[in-house]
Amino acid sequence: MVNNAVHTQQLDPQSLSNLKETLLEYVRRTYGSSSQDQVDPASLQNKLTQTLTFLFVASYRHGWESFLDDFLSLTSLQNNGLRDNLAGTVLYLRILGSIHDEIADVLVTRSSQDAKRNTELKDIMRARDVPKVANSWQEILTQWRDRNDAVVEMCLKVIGKWAGWIDISLIVNQTTLNHLFQLVGRTNSTNKEDKVRDAAIDTFTEIVAKKMKASDKIAMIIFLNLGEVISQLIASPALHDLRTTSSYDTDLAEAVAKLVNNVVSDIVKVLEDTGAETETRVQAEQLVQSFLPLLLRFFSDEYDEICSTVIPSLTDLLTFLRKAQPLPPAYSAMLAPILNAIIQKMRYDETSSWGNEDEQTDEAEFQELRKRLQVLQKSVAAVDEALYLDVLSNVVGNTFQRLDEQGGQMDWRDLDLALHEMYLFGELTVPNGGLYAKSQPSSVAAERLIVMMSKMVESGKQRISDLTENFTLMPARYCFLCSPCYPTPVYGDMRSILLFLREPDELHSSSIRTLCTPCPSQSH
């Protein structure tokens, strides 16, 4: 009821003043000492923080100008500059985070009136208290860095929130950066999740995300030496030595991936900025080259959630390359590793087992990821179709060559990948109306696809007996391969090969109907 009255401005100035004095007296009595026995439970602290935040919005401009000073004073037991009062420090950080959420969170839709009010509040805060608040963060980190991880994590999250709307030099300075770098680089002997380290990485992510002109953004990325910081994190035991084990720190990997994603997206924005200075563009080009291997490291991660984290920046990069025709050699050289990474990510991982009903959810999620990867693969084709044709031809051709050599010992995941890539490859022939035009291949892509299908038929015929022992039927999405739209010899042989990929006792007429969906204009 009190919250609603303050938030909806139902209280007159005198009532606000009385409420202020009452709450301030309560807070000083409850949170002003080192005793933790009398502090409120977390749920009540949340409600108290919300009430105080509404009071801040209503009276900070006029009536409670000392708001931040009053709560900052609670962080010291004897007003000696040490932020040694745990209860007061936690409440102070709670309030700072809540103030940001109320007046500066860009994800919240607000009325024009509230937006104007919030802008005025932030301007007053910048002039009156923000330098003092930024200095208090340094003092809190110094006081609690080796004493209380929960306080340090809270402080880092507040810094990350405020970074977007205060003078960045209040954060990007030697004192604060020393704290951040030490927290990012700290290790623990157990290699377990480290929430403080993850929060420090998230703080850098928020710092990089701050809007600024192109030259300043590039200068800041270089000054922070983020490429080296990220490389060291990738080489750490948590992300390198334990990558293929159950102890792999996926939370850390996702935090670093978010940082990489933000950095690369911002670099691409600078490259797209036609008004950027030549020196800035040269620096951005050097940065995108150095960050590409870092991006592909997380894009290639075995965990799809981590891979998905960097897809937005990879999409931005490919969109830029598509517009940057003709491509300079340095840009062209980026495409092959990108395409190879996309193709490899299309492959089922080693933990997948074919047809396991318990994995249906994972299967659905993987197919959704494949759709996103398909968009990226098409983007590469749009930038350099010749490279796309060569790489996919090699992948498919090499797979069927191994099928000749290994037969039933071949991993079904590799064959599935080849079939899937053939399916995607076939889409390049669609604009030309199919594989053939006047009895000749309709395009280079069509010619390559015919070769692939013929190679598959040959490989399948030679290894039918082995395959039936180890493979079940590949998904029906590959039915385009046995469509009568394709040349009759290939169509007839392919249908036979695919049918024999099933276990013998599953061969029946319904299999043919499932596998061989006719084109709209034909039936079979």
C-alpha positions in Angstrom: 0.0 0.0 0.0 2.9 2.4 0.8 4.7 1.5 -2.4 1.6 2.2 -4.4 1.0 5.5 -2.7 4.5 6.7 -3.4 4.7 5.3 -6.9 1.5 6.9 -8.0 2.4 10.2 -6.4 -0.6 10.2 -4.0 1.5 11.6 -1.1 2.1 15.4 -0.5 5.6 16.7 0.3 5.1 16.6 4.0 3.9 13.0 3.9 6.9 12.0 1.8 9.2 13.7 4.3 7.6 11.9 7.2 7.9 8.6 5.4 11.5 9.4 4.6 12.4 10.1 8.2 10.6 6.9 9.4 12.3 4.6 7.0 15.8 6.2 7.3 15.6 5.8 11.1 14.6 2.2 10.7 17.3 1.5 8.2 20.0 3.0 10.4 18.9 1.0 13.4 18.6 -2.2 11.5 21.5 -2.0 9.0 23.9 0.4 10.6 25.7 -2.1 12.8 27.9 -5.1 12.1 25.3 -7.4 13.6 23.6 -9.7 11.0 21.1 -11.1 13.5 18.6 -8.2 13.2 18.6 -7.6 9.4 15.4 -8.3 7.5 14.9 -11.6 5.6 15.5 -11.4 1.9 11.9 -11.0 0.9 11.4 -8.0 3.2 14.7 -6.5 2.0 13.3 -6.7 -1.5 10.2 -4.9 -0.6 12.1 -2.3 1.5 14.4 -1.7 -1.5 11.5 -1.2 -3.8 9.9 1.4 -1.4 13.2 3.3 -1.0 13.6 3.3 -4.8 10.2 4.8 -5.3 11.0 7.4 -2.6 14.3 8.2 -4.5 12.4 8.8 -7.7 9.9 11.0 -6.0 12.2 13.1 -3.8 15.8 13.0 -5.1 15.5 16.2 -7.1 13.9 18.1 -4.2 13.4 16.9 -0.7 16.0 14.1 -0.3 19.1 15.3 -2.1 21.3 13.4 0.3 19.7 10.0 -0.5 22.8 8.3 -1.9 25.0 9.8 0.8 22.7 8.5 3.5 22.9 5.0 2.3 26.6 5.1 1.4 27.3 6.1 5.0 25.7 2.8 6.1 28.5 0.9 4.4 31.0 2.1 7.1 30.9 1.1 10.7 32.8 4.2 12.0 32.6 6.5 9.0 36.3 5.9 8.5 36.1 5.3 4.7 36.3 1.6 5.0 33.2 -0.2 3.5 33.3 -2.7 6.4 29.6 -2.9 7.3 28.3 -6.0 5.5 24.6 -5.4 6.2 24.8 -1.8 5.1 26.9 -2.6 2.0 24.5 -5.2 0.8 21.5 -2.8 1.2 23.4 0.0 -0.5 24.2 -2.3 -3.5 20.6 -3.5 -3.6 19.4 0.1 -3.8 21.8 1.0 -6.6 20.7 -2.0 -8.7 17.0 -1.1 -8.1 17.5 2.5 -9.0 19.0 1.4 -12.4 16.1 -0.9 -13.0 13.6 1.8 -12.3 15.1 4.7 -14.3 17.7 3.3 -16.7 16.8 -0.2 -17.9 16.4 0.2 -21.7 14.4 -3.1 -21.9 11.5 -1.6 -20.0 8.9 0.3 -22.0 8.0 3.6 -20.4 5.6 6.5 -21.1 7.1 9.7 -22.5 6.5 11.4 -19.2 8.4 8.7 -17.2 11.2 8.7 -19.8 11.6 12.5 -19.5 11.6 12.2 -15.7 14.2 9.5 -15.8 16.5 11.4 -18.1 16.4 14.4 -15.7 17.1 12.1 -12.7 20.2 10.6 -14.5 21.5 14.1 -15.4 21.2 15.2 -11.8 22.8 12.0 -10.5 25.8 12.4 -13.0 26.4 15.9 -11.7 25.8 15.3 -8.0 26.7 11.8 -7.0 27.9 9.4 -9.7 31.6 10.0 -9.3 31.2 9.4 -5.6 29.2 6.2 -6.3 31.9 4.9 -8.7 34.6 5.5 -6.1 32.5 3.5 -3.6 32.6 0.5 -5.9 36.4 0.5 -5.9 36.3 0.7 -2.1 33.8 -2.1 -1.8 35.8 -4.4 -4.1 39.0 -3.6 -2.1 37.3 -4.3 1.2 35.4 -7.5 0.2 37.3 -9.1 -2.7 39.0 -11.7 -0.5 36.4 -11.8 2.2 32.9 -12.2 0.7 32.2 -13.4 -2.9 28.4 -12.6 -2.6 29.2 -8.9 -2.0 31.8 -8.8 -4.8 29.3 -10.4 -7.2 26.6 -7.9 -6.3 29.0 -5.0 -6.8 30.1 -6.2 -10.2 26.5 -6.6 -11.4 25.8 -3.0 -10.3 28.8 -1.7 -12.2 27.7 -3.6 -15.3 24.2 -2.1 -15.0 25.4 1.5 -14.5 28.1 1.2 -17.2 25.6 2.0 -20.0 24.6 5.5 -18.8 27.5 7.0 -16.8 30.8 8.4 -17.9 32.8 5.3 -18.9 36.0 6.8 -17.6 34.6 6.3 -14.1 34.9 2.5 -14.7 37.6 2.2 -17.4 40.4 3.5 -15.1 43.4 1.8 -13.7 42.0 1.1 -10.2 38.7 -0.5 -11.3 40.3 -2.4 -14.2 42.9 -3.8 -11.8 40.1 -5.3 -9.8 38.3 -6.6 -12.8 41.3 -8.2 -14.4 42.3 -9.9 -11.2 38.8 -11.3 -10.8 38.5 -12.4 -14.4 41.9 -14.2 -14.1 41.4 -15.9 -10.7 41.5 -19.6 -10.6 40.4 -22.2 -8.1 41.9 -25.6 -7.5 38.5 -27.4 -7.9 37.7 -25.9 -11.3 34.1 -25.5 -10.1 31.8 -22.7 -11.2 33.0 -19.2 -10.1 30.1 -16.8 -10.0 32.4 -13.8 -9.3 34.6 -14.5 -12.3 31.6 -14.9 -14.5 30.2 -11.6 -13.1 33.5 -9.9 -13.9 33.4 -11.1 -17.5 29.8 -9.9 -17.7 30.9 -6.5 -16.5 33.4 -6.3 -19.4 30.5 -7.3 -21.7 28.4 -4.4 -20.5 31.3 -2.0 -20.8 31.8 -3.0 -24.4 28.1 -2.7 -25.1 28.1 1.0 -24.1 27.2 3.3 -27.0 30.0 5.6 -28.2 31.4 6.8 -31.4 33.3 4.4 -33.6 36.8 5.6 -32.9 36.2 5.6 -29.1 34.8 2.1 -29.2 37.8 0.7 -31.1 40.2 2.5 -28.9 38.5 1.1 -25.8 38.6 -2.5 -27.1 42.3 -2.1 -27.9 43.0 -0.4 -24.5 41.3 -3.2 -22.6 43.3 -5.8 -24.5 40.2 -8.0 -24.6 41.6 -10.3 -27.3 44.4 -11.4 -25.0 42.1 -11.6 -22.0 39.7 -13.9 -23.9 42.6 -16.0 -25.3 43.9 -16.6 -21.8 40.4 -17.6 -20.6 40.1 -20.0 -23.5 43.4 -21.6 -22.6 42.4 -21.9 -18.9 41.9 -25.4 -17.5 38.1 -24.8 -17.1 37.7 -24.2 -20.8 40.5 -26.1 -22.4 41.7 -29.1 -20.3 38.2 -29.9 -19.1 36.4 -29.1 -22.4 35.5 -32.8 -23.3 34.7 -33.8 -19.7 31.7 -33.5 -17.4 33.5 -30.9 -15.4 33.5 -28.4 -18.4 32.5 -25.0 -17.0 29.6 -24.2 -19.4 28.6 -21.1 -17.4 32.1 -19.6 -17.9 32.1 -20.6 -21.6 28.7 -18.9 -22.1 29.9 -15.7 -20.3 33.0 -15.5 -22.4 31.0 -16.2 -25.6 28.7 -13.3 -24.8 31.7 -11.0 -24.5 33.1 -12.2 -27.8 29.7 -11.8 -29.4 29.4 -8.2 -28.2 32.9 -7.3 -29.2 32.6 -8.7 -32.8 29.2 -7.1 -33.3 30.6 -3.7 -32.3 33.7 -4.2 -34.6 31.4 -5.0 -37.5 29.3 -1.9 -36.8 32.5 0.2 -37.1 33.4 -1.6 -40.4 29.9 -0.8 -41.7 30.2 2.9 -40.7 31.0 4.7 -43.9 31.8 7.8 -41.8 34.5 6.1 -39.8 38.0 7.5 -40.1 40.6 5.5 -42.1 42.8 4.8 -39.1 39.7 3.5 -37.2 38.7 1.2 -40.0 42.2 -0.2 -40.3 42.2 -1.0 -36.6 38.7 -2.5 -36.9 39.9 -4.7 -39.8 42.8 -6.0 -37.7 40.6 -6.6 -34.7 38.0 -8.6 -36.7 40.8 -10.8 -38.0 42.1 -11.5 -34.5 38.7 -12.1 -33.0 37.4 -14.5 -35.7 39.3 -17.6 -34.2 37.9 -16.7 -30.8 34.4 -16.4 -32.2 34.7 -19.8 -34.0 36.0 -21.4 -30.9 32.7 -20.8 -29.2 30.6 -21.3 -32.3 32.2 -24.8 -32.6 31.5 -25.6 -28.9 29.9 -28.9 -28.3 27.1 -27.3 -26.3 24.5 -25.8 -28.6 23.6 -23.0 -26.1 27.1 -21.7 -26.2 27.2 -22.0 -30.0 23.9 -20.0 -30.3 25.4 -17.2 -28.1 27.7 -16.1 -30.9 25.4 -16.7 -33.9 24.2 -13.1 -33.9 27.7 -11.6 -34.3 28.6 -14.2 -37.0 25.4 -13.3 -38.8 26.4 -9.6 -38.6 29.9 -10.4 -40.0 28.5 -12.4 -42.9 26.0 -9.7 -43.7 28.8 -7.2 -43.8 30.9 -9.4 -46.1 28.0 -9.9 -48.5 27.8 -6.1 -48.9 31.6 -5.6 -49.1 31.9 -6.9 -52.7 34.4 -7.2 -54.3 36.0 -8.9 -51.2 39.6 -7.9 -50.4 41.8 -11.0 -50.0 41.9 -10.6 -46.2 38.1 -10.9 -46.0 38.0 -13.8 -48.5 40.3 -15.8 -46.3 37.8 -15.6 -43.5 35.1 -17.5 -45.4 36.7 -21.0 -45.5 37.1 -21.4 -41.7 33.6 -20.0 -41.2 32.0 -22.4 -43.6 34.0 -25.4 -42.3 32.9 -24.5 -38.8 29.2 -24.3 -39.9 29.4 -27.6 -41.6 31.0 -29.3 -38.7 28.4 -27.9 -36.3 25.7 -29.4 -38.6 26.9 -32.9 -37.5 25.2 -34.9 -34.8 27.5 -35.0 -31.7 29.0 -38.2 -30.4 26.4 -38.4 -27.6 23.5 -38.8 -30.0 22.0 -42.2 -30.7 19.8 -42.8 -33.7 16.1 -43.2 -33.0 16.3 -43.0 -29.2 12.8 -41.9 -28.1 14.3 -40.4 -24.8 16.2 -37.9 -27.0 13.3 -36.5 -28.9 13.6 -33.1 -27.2 17.3 -32.9 -27.9 16.6 -33.9 -31.5 14.0 -31.2 -32.0 16.4 -28.6 -30.5 19.2 -29.8 -32.8 17.0 -29.5 -35.9 16.1 -25.9 -34.9 19.8 -25.2 -34.6 20.4 -26.7 -38.0 17.8 -24.3 -39.4 19.8 -21.3 -38.0 23.0 -22.9 -39.3 21.4 -23.3 -42.7 20.8 -19.5 -42.9 24.5 -18.9 -42.1 25.6 -21.4 -44.7 23.4 -19.7 -47.3 25.0 -16.4 -46.4 28.4 -17.8 -47.2 27.1 -19.1 -50.5 25.8 -15.6 -51.2 29.2 -14.1 -50.6 31.3 -16.7 -52.5 29.4 -19.4 -54.3 32.5 -20.9 -55.9 34.0 -21.5 -52.4 30.7 -22.9 -51.2 30.5 -25.4 -54.1 34.1 -26.5 -53.7 33.9 -27.0 -49.9 30.6 -28.9 -49.9 31.7 -31.0 -52.9 34.8 -32.1 -51.0 32.9 -32.8 -47.8 30.3 -35.0 -49.6 32.9 -36.6 -51.9 35.3 -37.5 -49.1 32.4 -39.0 -47.1 31.4 -41.4 -49.9 35.1 -42.2 -50.4 35.3 -43.2 -46.8 32.1 -45.2 -47.2 33.9 -47.2 -50.0 36.8 -47.8 -47.7 35.1 -48.4 -44.4 31.7 -49.7 -45.3 29.6 -50.7 -42.3 32.3 -49.4 -39.9 31.6 -45.8 -40.9 30.0 -43.5 -38.4 26.4 -42.9 -39.3 26.8 -39.2 -38.2 29.2 -38.6 -41.1 26.8 -40.1 -43.6 23.9 -38.1 -42.2 26.0 -34.9 -42.5 26.8 -35.7 -46.1 23.2 -36.3 -47.0 22.1 -33.2 -45.2 24.7 -31.1 -47.0 23.5 -32.7 -50.3 20.0 -31.6 -49.5 21.1 -28.0 -48.9 23.4 -28.1 -51.9 20.3 -29.1 -54.0 18.6 -25.8 -53.2 21.2 -24.0 -55.3 19.7 -25.7 -58.4 16.1 -24.5 -57.6 16.5 -21.0 -59.3 17.5 -22.9 -62.5 14.4 -25.0 -62.5 16.0 -28.3 -61.5 19.1 -30.3 -62.4 18.7 -30.4 -66.2 18.0 -27.9 -69.0 17.8 -29.3 -72.5 19.5 -32.6 -71.4 22.4 -30.7 -69.9 23.1 -29.7 -66.2 21.4 -26.4 -65.6 24.3 -24.9 -63.6 27.6 -25.6 -62.0 25.8 -26.5 -58.8 23.6 -29.0 -60.7 26.6 -30.6 -62.3 28.3 -31.0 -59.0 25.1 -32.4 -57.4 24.7 -35.0 -60.2 28.3 -36.2 -59.5 27.6 -36.4 -55.8 24.5 -38.5 -56.3 26.2 -40.8 -58.7 29.0 -41.3 -56.2 26.5 -42.1 -53.6 24.9 -44.7 -55.8 28.2 -46.3 -56.5 29.2 -46.3 -52.8 25.9 -47.7 -51.7 25.9 -50.5 -54.2 29.4 -51.6 -53.2 28.6 -51.6 -49.4 24.9 -52.6 -49.2 25.7 -55.8 -47.2 27.8 -53.9 -44.6 25.4 -51.0 -44.3 22.4 -53.1 -43.5 24.2 -54.4 -40.5 25.0 -51.0 -39.0 22.7 -48.3 -40.4 19.0 -47.6 -40.3 17.3 -45.3 -42.7 18.4 -41.7 -42.9 15.6 -39.2 -42.3 12.9 -38.7 -44.8 14.0 -35.1 -45.3 16.5 -36.6 -47.8 13.7 -37.9 -50.0 14.5 -35.3 -52.6 17.4 -37.5 -53.7 15.0 -40.2 -55.0 12.5 -38.0 -56.6 11.6 -38.7 -60.2 12.5 -35.1 -61.0 16.1 -36.4 -61.1 17.5 -38.5 -64.0 15.9 -41.9 -64.3 19.0 -44.0 -63.7 19.9 -42.0 -60.6 16.3 -42.0 -59.4 15.9 -45.7 -59.7 19.3 -46.6 -58.2 18.9 -44.1 -55.3 15.6 -45.4 -54.3 16.9 -48.9 -54.1 20.0 -47.8 -52.1 18.0 -45.8 -49.6 15.6 -48.6 -49.1 18.3 -51.1 -48.4 19.7 -48.8 -45.8 16.8 -50.0 -43.6 16.9 -53.1 -41.6 15.7 -55.9 -43.9 12.6 -56.7 -41.9 11.4 -53.1 -42.2 11.3 -53.2 -46.0 7.7 -52.7 -47.1 5.6 -50.6 -49.3 5.1 -47.8 -46.7 8.9 -47.3 -46.7 8.7 -46.5 -50.4 5.8 -44.0 -49.8 7.8 -42.4 -46.9 11.1 -42.1 -48.8 9.9 -41.2 -52.3 7.5 -38.3 -52.1 6.7 -37.3 -55.6 7.0 -33.8 -57.1 3.7 -31.9 -57.3 3.5 -32.6 -61.0 4.3 -36.3 -60.9 3.5 -39.5 -59.0 5.2 -42.8 -58.5 
